[in-house]
């Protein structure tokens, strides 16, 4: 029996370490949970690590969608929408659930919800010239907020970057839309609003959490939502 999506239910986030999902990916391939065309796509990646990351994301998406919808994971297939964002299909019809994937430095995450969703994973700290990037691509208040705390500037920068990417992924535009057109506002502990001239609705809702593994996890949706439920697949690490 398939479960009907409910906008009042908090989104779910499934997380896993790519390396620890290797055995699950192999088992899924043997049982035809992962289709042959996805295995063929993975075989064209330059490194085994990149291939495993791709397949781990596809398997995690199937497991997450199966868990919330009640359908069989191996019966799902994915088709790109007009923006190239994958959508889930079952028996020739789109599944009434939205999902989004993110990979970062050995972690993979899948967010599933009844309404459009974008998620992003980023390490708290990255080796980059964050002040120069913020000055070019962030609003003046955002750049000033980063500069106001030199000791925490990089951590603040990556938090804002993660929120902006989650917003762009939720709206379906991805990084084809300029980051400096994404405005974050109404900051409260753990969440904020995001907007862009090109999006409908104009104002979206974002949440961000700090994972003990040293990553930011941001989630964005068009309507207000409760704190996502996080589930780990395999070893949490």
C-alpha positions as CSV (number, residue, x, y, z in Angstrom):
1,X,0.0,0.0,0.0
2,X,1.4,3.4,-1.0
3,X,1.4,6.2,1.5
4,X,0.0,9.6,0.5
5,X,2.4,12.6,1.1
6,X,1.5,15.0,3.9
7,X,2.8,18.6,3.9
8,X,2.5,18.7,7.7
9,X,5.1,15.9,8.1
10,X,8.7,17.1,8.5
11,X,11.1,16.2,5.7
12,X,13.3,13.2,6.2
13,X,17.0,13.2,5.5
14,X,18.9,9.9,4.9
15,X,22.7,10.1,5.4
16,X,25.5,7.7,4.9
17,X,29.3,7.4,4.5
18,X,29.9,6.4,0.9
19,X,32.7,4.0,1.9
20,X,30.4,2.1,4.3
21,X,27.7,1.8,1.7
22,X,29.9,-0.2,-0.6
23,X,28.5,-3.6,0.5
24,X,24.9,-2.3,0.3
25,X,25.5,-1.0,-3.3
26,X,27.0,-4.4,-4.4
27,X,24.1,-6.3,-2.9
28,X,21.6,-3.9,-4.6
29,X,23.3,-4.4,-7.9
30,X,23.1,-8.2,-7.5
31,X,19.4,-8.0,-6.7
32,X,18.6,-5.6,-9.6
33,X,17.6,-2.8,-7.2
34,X,20.0,-0.7,-9.2
35,X,19.2,-0.9,-12.9
36,X,21.7,-1.8,-15.5
37,X,21.8,1.6,-17.1
38,X,22.8,3.2,-13.8
39,X,25.5,0.6,-13.4
40,X,26.7,1.4,-16.9
41,X,26.8,5.1,-16.1
42,X,28.9,4.4,-13.0
43,X,31.3,2.3,-15.1
44,X,32.1,5.4,-17.1
45,X,33.3,7.4,-14.1
46,X,37.0,8.0,-14.0
47,X,37.6,6.7,-10.5
48,X,36.0,3.8,-8.5
49,X,35.3,6.4,-5.7
50,X,33.2,8.6,-8.1
51,X,31.3,5.5,-9.4
52,X,30.6,4.4,-5.8
53,X,29.4,7.9,-4.8
54,X,27.0,8.0,-7.8
55,X,25.5,4.5,-7.0
56,X,25.4,5.2,-3.3
57,X,23.3,8.3,-3.9
58,X,20.9,6.4,-6.2
59,X,20.6,3.6,-3.7
60,X,20.0,6.0,-0.8
61,X,17.3,7.8,-2.8
62,X,15.5,4.5,-3.5
63,X,15.7,3.4,0.1
64,X,14.4,6.8,1.3
65,X,11.6,7.0,-1.2
66,X,10.6,3.4,-0.5
67,X,10.5,4.1,3.3
68,X,8.1,7.0,3.0
69,X,5.9,5.8,0.1
70,X,5.7,2.1,0.8
71,X,6.7,1.2,-2.7
72,X,9.4,-1.3,-3.6
73,X,12.8,0.3,-4.0
74,X,13.7,-1.7,-7.1
75,X,10.5,-0.6,-8.8
76,X,11.5,3.1,-8.8
77,X,13.3,4.8,-11.7
78,X,14.4,8.4,-12.1
79,X,13.7,10.9,-14.9
80,X,15.1,14.5,-15.2
81,X,12.7,17.4,-15.0
82,X,12.9,20.5,-17.2
83,X,15.8,21.8,-15.1
84,X,17.6,18.4,-15.1
85,X,16.7,17.7,-11.5
86,X,15.9,13.9,-11.0
87,X,12.3,13.0,-10.3
88,X,11.1,9.6,-9.1
89,X,8.7,7.5,-11.2
90,X,6.7,4.3,-10.5
91,X,4.7,2.3,-13.0
92,X,4.9,5.0,-15.7
93,X,3.7,7.8,-13.4
94,X,5.6,10.4,-11.3
95,X,5.8,9.5,-7.6
96,X,4.1,12.2,-5.5
97,X,7.2,12.7,-3.4
98,X,10.1,15.1,-3.9
99,X,13.7,14.3,-3.2
100,X,17.1,15.8,-3.6
101,X,20.7,14.4,-3.2
102,X,23.9,15.9,-2.0
103,X,27.4,14.6,-1.8
104,X,30.4,16.1,0.0
105,X,33.8,14.7,1.0
106,X,32.7,11.1,1.5
107,X,29.2,11.8,2.8
108,X,26.0,11.3,0.8
109,X,22.5,12.6,1.8
110,X,19.0,12.3,0.4
111,X,16.1,14.5,1.5
112,X,12.5,13.4,0.9
113,X,9.4,15.5,1.4
114,X,5.8,16.1,0.2
115,X,6.8,19.5,-1.2
116,X,9.8,20.5,-3.3
117,X,13.0,20.2,-1.4
118,X,16.7,21.1,-1.8
119,X,19.5,19.9,0.5
120,X,23.2,20.6,0.6
121,X,26.1,19.3,2.6
122,X,29.3,21.2,3.1
123,X,32.2,20.9,5.5
124,X,32.4,23.6,8.2
125,X,35.9,24.6,7.0
126,X,37.2,24.6,3.4
127,X,40.5,26.0,2.1
128,X,39.3,29.0,0.1
129,X,39.5,32.7,0.0
130,X,36.1,33.2,1.6
131,X,36.3,36.9,2.1
132,X,36.8,37.6,-1.6
133,X,34.1,35.2,-2.6
134,X,31.7,36.7,-0.1
135,X,32.4,40.2,-1.3
136,X,31.6,39.1,-4.9
137,X,28.7,36.8,-4.5
138,X,27.0,37.6,-1.2
139,X,24.9,40.6,-0.2
140,X,26.5,43.4,1.8
141,X,24.8,42.5,5.1
142,X,25.9,38.8,4.6
143,X,29.5,39.8,3.8
144,X,29.6,42.2,6.8
145,X,28.2,39.4,9.1
146,X,31.1,37.1,8.0
147,X,33.7,39.9,8.4
148,X,32.4,40.9,11.8
149,X,33.8,37.6,13.4
150,X,37.2,36.9,12.0
151,X,37.7,33.8,14.1
152,X,34.4,32.3,12.9
153,X,34.4,33.9,9.5
154,X,35.0,30.7,7.5
155,X,32.4,28.8,9.4
156,X,29.9,31.5,8.9
157,X,30.7,31.7,5.2
158,X,30.3,27.9,4.7
159,X,26.9,28.1,6.6
160,X,25.6,30.8,4.2
161,X,27.0,29.0,1.1
162,X,25.3,25.8,2.2
163,X,21.9,27.6,2.7
164,X,22.2,29.3,-0.7
165,X,23.0,26.0,-2.5
166,X,20.0,24.3,-0.8
167,X,17.8,27.1,-2.0
168,X,19.0,26.9,-5.6
169,X,18.6,23.2,-5.6
170,X,15.1,23.4,-4.1
171,X,14.0,25.9,-6.8
172,X,15.5,23.7,-9.5
173,X,17.8,26.4,-10.9
174,X,21.0,25.1,-9.4
175,X,24.1,27.2,-9.7
176,X,23.0,28.4,-13.1
177,X,21.4,31.2,-11.1
178,X,23.8,33.9,-9.7
179,X,24.5,33.4,-6.0
180,X,24.5,37.2,-5.5
181,X,20.8,37.2,-6.4
182,X,20.0,34.9,-3.5
183,X,19.2,36.9,-0.4
184,X,19.1,35.3,3.0
185,X,17.1,37.1,5.7
186,X,15.0,36.7,8.9
187,X,17.7,34.8,10.7
188,X,16.7,32.8,13.7
189,X,18.5,29.9,15.5
190,X,18.7,27.1,12.9
191,X,16.7,28.7,10.2
192,X,16.1,31.7,7.9
193,X,14.3,32.8,4.8
194,X,15.7,32.8,1.2
195,X,14.5,34.7,-1.8
196,X,15.5,35.5,-5.4
197,X,13.9,37.7,-8.1
198,X,13.5,34.6,-10.4
199,X,11.7,32.3,-8.0
200,X,8.1,31.6,-7.2
201,X,7.1,31.8,-4.4
202,X,9.4,34.8,-3.7
203,X,10.2,33.7,-0.2
204,X,11.4,30.2,0.7
205,X,12.1,28.6,4.1
206,X,15.5,27.2,5.1
207,X,16.9,25.2,8.0
208,X,20.5,24.4,8.8
209,X,22.0,21.9,11.3
210,X,25.6,21.2,12.3
211,X,26.5,17.5,12.1
212,X,29.0,16.1,14.6
213,X,31.1,14.9,11.6
214,X,32.0,18.5,10.9
215,X,29.4,19.3,8.2
216,X,26.6,21.7,7.7
217,X,23.3,20.2,6.5
218,X,20.9,22.7,4.9
219,X,17.3,22.1,3.8
220,X,15.1,24.4,1.9
221,X,11.4,24.2,0.9
222,X,8.7,26.7,-0.4
223,X,6.6,26.4,2.8
224,X,7.5,26.5,6.5
225,X,8.5,23.0,7.8
226,X,9.5,21.3,11.0
227,X,13.1,20.3,11.7
228,X,14.0,17.4,9.4
229,X,14.3,13.9,10.8
230,X,17.8,12.6,10.2
231,X,18.4,8.9,9.7
232,X,21.8,7.2,9.2
233,X,22.3,4.3,6.9
234,X,25.2,2.1,7.8
235,X,27.9,3.3,10.2
236,X,27.4,6.9,11.4
237,X,31.1,7.4,12.0
